[in-house]
């Protein structure tokens, strides 16, 4: 095995990058940057955001300087898609609610009777009557009927997808607010900052009108979530802010480095995640709690075995295609179960994803002798790019093959993930096994709920 395929060296590089990312956030904070909402401080390793471009720059990857400039320009131009947000369906009152939940929704999350089921907490609005649900419409569809404890936030119907006039007004407003410092104004012309401002303004109005004891959210460390946490504490310092990591941490979890705006309490579904957050990502031990998963449950196996999972975003289609062909070439005949390509649910309309799906299906047709149905073939799924679904599959006993175009940012290594066994099959191909079930995801059941974790009236239950 050549040096470039050594998984231990890759893990050491990931640890160094995590340390460099933490140092970057400290330095930005010291020079007065608002690291809670600054887009370049959301050091996400898997999504197409400006924070990923900054992370690539910190890693010293090729062309990362140019990539950061391009990402900044793109972040500014995306402000044109931020007009028209408002609360256009919602509860008429806020009295009587103890908890405010800030989450996301699609039209499919609502029933005809007006109830809403949150896919992250897996709880219904009907079974949480003391919770006011503030949900952000991802598909901009508003049901005709919604329960009285639901507020829907989204863009007004008919709003232009690209509003250049709104972009111009936003740019002028930013320049006026920083008239003497054009360089300092530039990061504020940001889609992430614009969205955070609008969401926070709407949430703050609900906080002012009610008497809430806690604010909870499926937590991804996004700028708007930190802005909401700060708004809650500004309204009432006694309000407890709670985040729930509804998925497993990403392979390189630099987006979850502890920074200003983080919630008071972070719930995760595995002791291995608690250890990583405390040891590598700077979270105070007292702010972390491992619980049984509210989202992933024992009976969910049917969606994980026998698939090739495409991610939300991937970098190099050519690298992925070649790595997949190399994996098939090296696999013995009859060693794999039949595999079906499954696109990311949010990217069903993406032509890039559709093209990759067709190419991978063509490769499988060319190597059809590698596949055999039957009980003798071990259950396996193939995962493309950075994804938390790998850990869910491992917890269910499914073998995981991982193909990534950027191993430094996308792969699991034992240096970071001490509970995993990692075999590097090639430069871009990995095989993972889990030593002890429940290390990173303790699968839950129907009895596990956010109500049980925090108490029906919004108070915090005693940690176990």
N, C-alpha and C positions, 0 to 999 in steps of 0.2 A: 504494500500500500504506500503510495507516494505521500510526501509531506503535506501536500495540499488537501489530502483527504483525511487528515488526522482530526478526529472530533475533539480531542483534548485541547489542541491548540485553538480551535474555534471557540471552545468554551472560555478559555483564558481571554481571548479577544472580546467576547461578550461582557465578561466581568469588567474589563478595563473600560469598555464603552459605557457601561452603567455608572461607573465611578466618574467618568468624564461628564456624563449627562447630569449627574447630581451636582458636580462642581459648577457646571454651566448655570444651573438654576440658582445656586447660591450667589454666583457672581452677578447674575441679572438682577436679583433681588437687592443686592448691595448697591447697585448703581441706579436704583429707583424704578426699575421695570416692575409692573404689576404682573408677577408670574402666575397669579391665579387665572387670569384671562388672556394674557398675551399669547397669540397663536403659536409663536415659535417656542413657547414653553410647554406646549402640549406635545411632548416628544413621542408621538405615536409611530410605531414601527410598521404598521400594517395598512394604514389608510392613506389616501392621496391628500394629505394636508401639509401645510407649510412646516409644521413641527417635524414631519418626517424628513423634509429637506434639510432642516437644521440638524437632525440626528445623523443624517448621511454626512453632513459637513463635519460634525464632531468625530465621526468614524474615519474621516479622511478618505472617503471613497472617491473614485475617479469622477471628474466633472461635477463634484458636489457643490462647488462654488457657483457655477453657472446655474445648476439646478435650484439653488436657494434663491437666486435672483428671479428666475422664472416662477418659482412657487410664490414668492412675494407678490409679483405682478398678478398672478392668477388669483391669489387670495383677495387682492384689492378689486379685481374685475368682478369677482363673484358677489360683491355687494349689490350689483345690479339685479340679483335674484332674491333680494331680501325685503322688497317692498310689499305692502299689503297685509302684513301680519296683524291679527287682532283676535280677541275673544269673540267668536261668532256663534257660539252656542254654549250655554252653561248654566250653572246653578244660580238661582235668583237670590240666594242668601248664603252667608258663611257662618252664621251663628249655629252653635251646637256641635260643630266639628272639633275634634281634638287633634287630628292629624291631617297634614297636607301631603299628598303623594304626587310627585312630579314625574311623569312617565311619557311614553309614546303610544300611539294607537294607529291602527288602520281600520277601515270600514268593517273588515271581517271580524274585528274584536267586539262588535256590538251585536246584540240580539234584537229581534223585532220589538220586544217589550221595552227597549230602551236601556237595558243593563249592559255593562261593559265588563269584559274579562281581561285582566292584565296578563299578558303572556310572559312577563318577566317574574312577577310575584306569584302568578297562577292563582289569582284570587278574583272574585267577582265584586262589583260595586254593591251588589245586594247583600253580600256577606260581610261588608265592611262599612256599616252605616255611619260610623263616627269619623270616617275618612272622607275628605274632599279630594276628589281625583282631578288634578290639572294635567290633561293629556295633550301632547303635541301631535297633530295629525300629520302623519308621514305621507299619506296619499291625498291629502287636502279634501277628503270626502267627509261630509258631516251628516250623520243620520237625522232623519226627521224627528225622531223621538229619543231622548236621553234621560237617564235617571236624574233626580234632583241633587245628587252629590257628585256631579260630573261637570267639569269645565273643559271645553275643547278650544285649543289654540291653533291657529293656522292662517294660511293666506286666504284673502277674500276671493270668492269665485269670480272669475273674469280678470283677475290680476295678471298683468303681462309676466311671462316667464322671465324675460329680460327687460328691465326698466332702466334705461340709460339715464333718464332724467333723475331718477332716485340716486343713481351712482354719482352724478354730478353734484346734486345737493349734498350728499354725504361727504364728498371730497371737500367742498367749500366749507362745510360745517367743521370738519376736522382741522383744516388749515386755519380757520378763525380761532379755534380753541387752542391752537399751538402756533400762533402767528409768528413768534420769535424763534421757533425751533421746527423747521420743516422736516428735518431728519427724524425728530421725535414724533412727529405727527404721522409719518408713513405707516408704522405698524397698526395705528388705530383705524386706518382705512382697511377694514377687514370684515369679511363675511361672518367670521366666528364672533367678533366683537359686536357687530351689528345685531346678530341673532341673540347674543347674550343680553344685550341691553333691552331688546324688545321683550324677551321672555321674562326677564327679571322685573321689568316695569309691571307686566300683567300679574306676575306672582305677588309682587309687593302690595298691589291693590287688594288682593284676597287676604294677605296677612294683616293688613291694616283693619279690615272689616271684621275679622274673626278673632278668636282666642285659641291659638294653636299651641300644643305642647311639643310637637315634633314635626319635622319635615323629613320625608323619606323619598328615596329615588333609586332606581336601578343605575348604579354608578359606573361611569366610564372615564371619569376625570376630565370631561369636556369642559371648556371654558364657561359655557352657560351654567353648568351645574355648580361650579365654584361661585359664580356670581349669585346664584339662587341661595346657596348656603350663607354667603355673606349678607344678603338682603334679609334673610331670616334672623340672623344674629343681630343685625342692626335694628330690626323691628323690636326684638325682645331677646336680650342676652340669655334668657332662661330657656328659649326654644332649643331643643336638641335636634341636631342635624344627623341623619343616618343615611349612609350609602350601602347598597347591596351589590356586590360584584356578581351580576346575574349570570355571567359566563365564567369560564376559567380565565386566568391571566393569560395574556398573549405570550408567545415563546420568548420574546425579548420585551419585558414589561416596563420599559422606560416611561411610558405614559402614566403609570401609576406611582411614580416617585412622589413622595409626600411633599406637598407645597401649599402655599397660602390658599385658603378657600376650601380645603379638604373638610369632609364631614367630621363631626365629633366621634362618631362610631362607624366602623366599616365592618359589614357582615360578609363573610366569605364561606364557601362550602367545602372546606377542607383544611386540616391542620398544616399541610404542606404549603398552602397559600399564605397562611398566617406567618409561618417561618420566613418565607421569601419577602413578604412585605416588611417585616420587622428587621431582618438581617441585611437585605440588599436594597430596599427602597425607602428606608428612613422613617417608617411609620412607628409612632410610640406604641409600645406593647399594649397599653391600657385602652387604646382606641380600636383594637382588633378583636373580633370574635368569630370563631368557627361554628357554623350551624349546618344542619342537614339541608341540602339544596332545596330551595323553593321551586326551582324551575326544572331541574333534571330529576326524574323519578325512576324507581326500580323498573317499571313496566314500559320504558321508552325504547327498548332495544330495536324495535322494528324499523326505525329510520336510519340506522347506522351501519348495517352490515351489507356489503356487496355493492358499494358505490364509489365513484370518483367524485369528490366534492370540490367544486370550483369556489374560490373565495370571492369576497366583495371586490377586491382589487388585486391585480397581479402585475408584475413589472415586465417580464420578457416572455412573450409567447413562444419564441423560437427556442429559448433555453428549456422551457417546460416541455415542449414537444420532444426535443432531443433526449432529455433526461427520461421521459416516459418510454420512448422507444428503446433506450439503452436498458432500462429496467425490464422491459418485456423480453429483450434479446437474452438477457442473463437469466431469466426465469426458466426453470426446467419445464418441459411439456407437461400439461395436466396439473400444474402446481397451484394454479389460481382459480378461484371461483368466478363465475360470470360477473362482470362489473357493468354498471350503468352510470353514465355521467349525469350528475345532478348539479344544476346551476344554483348559484346563490339566489335566495328568494327575492331580493331587492333588485337583482340584475337580470331579470327575465327578458327585458327589452334591449339588452346590450348586444350589439352586433359583434363586438370583440369577444365576449363570452360565448356567443353562439358559434363563432368561427373556431375557437379553441375546442369547443365540444365536438364539432364535426371532425376536426383533425385527430382528436384522441380516439374517437369511434373508428376512424379509418385505420389508425395504428392497431387497434385491437382486432380489426378484421384481418389485417396482414399477419398477425401473430395469433390466429384463432386457436392453434394447437396448444397454447399455453393455458387455456381455460378448460375446466372440466367441472360439471355439476356433480354433486354427491357429498355424502357425509364425511368422506375421507379428506375433503379439502377444507383446510382451516378457514374460518370466517376472516375476511380481510377487507379493508377499505383503503382507498388512496386519497390523500389530502393534498391539495395544491395551495401553495402560499402560506402566509401566516394565518392560523386559525386555531381557535380554542376547542373546536369539535374533536380534535385528536384525543384530548384527555377524556372527553365524554365517551368516545368509542373504547378507549383502553379500560375505563371503569366497567364497561359492559362486556369485557372479555374479547373484543374485536381487535385483531392485529392491525397496526397502523403503519402504512407506508407513506412517507412524506416527501413531496417533490417541491423544491423551492428554488427560485431563480437568484435569491439573495440570502444565502445561508446565514450570514452574520446577523441579519435582521429577522429572519423568519424561522430558523430551526431551533428545536429544543436541544440542549446540551446538558450533560450531567453536572457541569460546573454550576449551572443555574438551577436545574431541576434535579436535585439530588435523589429523588425517589424514582427516577426513570432509568431504564437500561436503554442506551442509545448505540445503534450499530450504523456506521456510515458506509453505505453501499457504493457510493460514488460521490463526485463533487457536489451534486445537487440532490441526492437521494438518501433518505434515512429510514431506518426501521426502529420503531419504539416498542418497548414493553414496560409494563408497570409492575414494580416489585410487590407492592402491598396495595390492595384495593382500598379506596377511601382516603388515600393520601391527599389527593388534590380535589376530588369531588366525592363527598359523602352523599350518595343518592338518597333523595327524600321519598316520602309517601304522602298520601292524602291528608294525614294528620299534621303535616308540617305547613306552617303559614306565617306570614309576617305578623298576624295578630298574636300568634303564640309566642313569637320572638320578642315583641315589644309590648304586649299587653293590650287588651281591647280598648282601653281608654287613652292609649298613647304613651303611657309610662314605660320605662325600660324594665324588663324583667331581669332578675338576678342572673349574671353569667354563670354557666355551668363550669 
